[in-house]
Amino acid sequence: MKMFHFLRRRDPDQPGFVANERGTAIVEFVIVFPMLVWALLGIFLFWDVFRAINLAQKSSFTLADNLSRADSEMTTAYIDGLSDLLGYLSEVDPSVGEGVRLRVSSLKWNMGSGTHEVAWSYSADSASPVLTTAVLPQMASRLPTLTQFETVILVETEVDFVPALSGGDVRLFTMGVGARTFTEFVVIRPRFLPKICLQNVSCA
């Protein structure tokens, strides 16, 4: 008789067990809360990625604009200092493995072959190999066509990025966004000189 009475109480048309909605808010919260946390962490992670990309781009163009305004020959110490500035502007954190690399090159046009040539190239702190004329055909589509006696400055940067929530060697929360390197390729013409020379390097 008691069992029959219990089954009757489970009838949704009858008041009792099924009609009692106490505690449903807690159950819904337990279900939704992990998804809410996942969404908030995801927003923070992707915002951090786009922030790093934006900083890398703006920093690279800032350095290129600075180089274009040179009114005397360039020194290697000055370019090394620009590399430090790149790290500061990009807000890299060496303690988590982030770093920057900067390569500055002066390009000219060979009227005979109709191709670009490297007048000089320097990698800050020797972090990357210098650019050579042999490599330029691979970049031809990204370089402007020049006229005789015209030169351009090519600024190449690499900025390492480690997600803030990666936890170093422990991948806490990355959503597939791991450590990566953002590269920038900026070509700019000298503003005040027909060509910018590097100290102790032939500038013919």
C-alpha positions in Angstrom: 0.0 0.0 0.0 2.9 2.4 0.9 4.6 1.6 -2.5 1.4 2.3 -4.4 1.1 5.6 -2.5 4.7 6.5 -3.5 4.1 5.7 -7.2 1.0 7.9 -7.1 3.0 10.8 -5.7 5.3 10.6 -8.8 2.3 11.4 -11.1 3.1 14.8 -12.6 -0.6 15.7 -12.3 -0.5 15.2 -8.6 1.2 17.4 -6.1 4.2 15.9 -4.4 7.7 14.8 -5.5 7.6 15.7 -9.2 5.9 19.1 -8.6 8.5 20.1 -6.0 11.0 22.5 -7.7 13.1 23.4 -4.7 16.8 23.3 -5.5 16.5 23.5 -9.3 18.3 26.8 -9.4 21.3 25.2 -7.7 21.3 22.3 -10.2 21.1 24.7 -13.1 24.0 26.8 -11.7 26.2 23.7 -11.3 25.5 22.8 -14.9 26.0 26.3 -16.4 28.9 27.6 -14.1 31.7 25.5 -15.8 30.6 26.7 -19.2 30.5 30.3 -18.0 34.0 30.0 -16.6 35.2 28.3 -19.8 33.7 31.2 -21.9 35.2 33.9 -19.7 38.7 32.3 -19.8 38.4 31.9 -23.6 37.6 35.6 -24.0 40.6 36.6 -21.9 42.9 34.2 -23.8 41.9 35.4 -27.3 42.0 39.0 -26.1 45.6 38.4 -24.9 46.5 36.9 -28.3 45.1 39.8 -30.3 46.7 42.3 -27.9 50.1 40.7 -28.5 49.6 40.8 -32.3 48.6 44.4 -32.1 51.6 45.3 -30.0 54.0 43.4 -32.3 52.6 45.3 -35.4 52.7 48.7 -33.8 56.2 48.2 -32.4 57.6 47.1 -35.7 56.1 50.1 -37.6 57.4 52.4 -34.8 60.9 51.1 -35.3 60.7 51.3 -39.1 59.5 54.9 -38.8 62.4 55.7 -36.5 64.9 54.2 -38.9 63.4 56.1 -41.9 64.2 59.4 -40.1 67.9 58.8 -39.8 70.0 61.7 -41.0 73.4 60.0 -40.6 74.9 56.6 -41.0 73.5 53.8 -38.8 75.5 52.0 -36.1 75.2 48.4 -35.0 74.9 49.6 -31.4 71.9 51.7 -32.4 70.1 48.8 -34.0 70.9 46.6 -31.0 69.2 49.3 -28.9 66.2 49.2 -31.2 65.9 45.5 -30.5 65.7 46.3 -26.8 63.1 48.9 -27.5 61.1 46.3 -29.6 61.0 44.0 -26.5 59.9 46.9 -24.3 57.1 48.0 -26.7 55.9 44.5 -27.3 55.8 43.8 -23.6 57.6 40.5 -23.8 58.4 38.6 -20.7 61.8 36.8 -20.9 61.0 34.9 -17.7 58.4 32.7 -19.5 60.5 32.3 -22.7 59.4 35.3 -24.7 61.9 37.2 -26.7 62.3 39.4 -29.8 64.6 39.3 -32.9 65.2 42.3 -35.2 66.9 42.4 -38.6 67.4 45.6 -40.6 68.5 45.6 -44.2 69.0 48.3 -46.9 67.8 47.2 -50.4 68.7 48.8 -53.7 67.7 48.1 -57.3 69.9 46.6 -59.9 68.9 48.2 -63.2 70.9 45.6 -65.2 69.1 42.5 -63.8 65.9 44.2 -62.8 66.1 42.7 -59.3 66.6 43.8 -55.7 70.0 43.7 -54.1 71.1 43.9 -50.4 73.3 46.9 -49.8 73.8 45.8 -46.2 72.0 43.8 -43.5 72.4 43.5 -39.8 70.7 41.2 -37.2 70.5 42.7 -33.7 72.6 40.8 -31.3 73.2 38.3 -34.1 69.9 36.6 -33.2 69.1 35.8 -36.9 71.2 35.3 -40.0 71.8 38.4 -42.1 69.8 38.9 -45.3 71.5 38.1 -48.6 70.7 38.9 -52.2 70.3 35.3 -52.9 67.2 35.1 -50.6 65.5 38.2 -52.1 63.7 36.4 -55.0 61.7 34.6 -52.4 60.5 38.0 -51.1 60.0 39.7 -54.5 56.2 39.7 -54.3 56.4 41.6 -51.0 59.0 44.2 -52.2 58.2 47.4 -54.2 59.8 48.0 -57.6 62.4 50.6 -57.2 64.0 53.1 -59.6 67.7 53.7 -60.1 69.5 55.1 -57.1 66.4 54.5 -54.9 66.7 52.5 -51.7 64.4 51.2 -49.1 64.8 49.9 -45.5 63.5 46.5 -44.7 62.6 45.9 -41.1 61.9 42.3 -40.1 60.8 41.5 -36.5 59.9 38.3 -34.6 58.1 38.5 -31.3 57.6 35.4 -29.2 54.3 34.9 -27.4 53.4 32.6 -24.6 49.7 32.5 -23.5 49.2 33.9 -20.0 47.2 30.9 -18.9 49.6 28.3 -20.3 51.4 27.8 -17.0 54.8 27.4 -18.5 55.4 23.6 -19.1 51.9 22.8 -17.7 49.1 23.6 -20.2 46.5 24.9 -17.9 44.1 26.5 -20.4 45.1 27.2 -24.0 42.1 26.2 -26.1 44.6 25.2 -28.8 46.5 28.5 -28.6 50.0 27.6 -27.7 53.3 29.5 -27.8 54.0 31.1 -31.1 56.0 33.8 -32.9 54.5 36.8 -34.6 56.5 38.1 -37.5 56.3 41.5 -39.2 57.7 42.6 -42.6 57.9 46.4 -43.0 59.4 48.2 -46.0 59.9 51.9 -45.7 61.8 54.6 -47.7 64.4 56.9 -46.1 62.9 60.4 -45.4 65.9 62.6 -45.3 68.7 60.7 -47.1 68.7 59.0 -50.5 70.1 55.9 -48.7 71.0 55.0 -45.1 74.4 53.5 -44.6 75.7 51.2 -41.9 78.9 52.2 -40.2 82.0 50.4 -41.4 80.1 48.8 -44.3 80.5 49.9 -47.9 77.6 52.0 -49.0 78.1 52.0 -52.7 
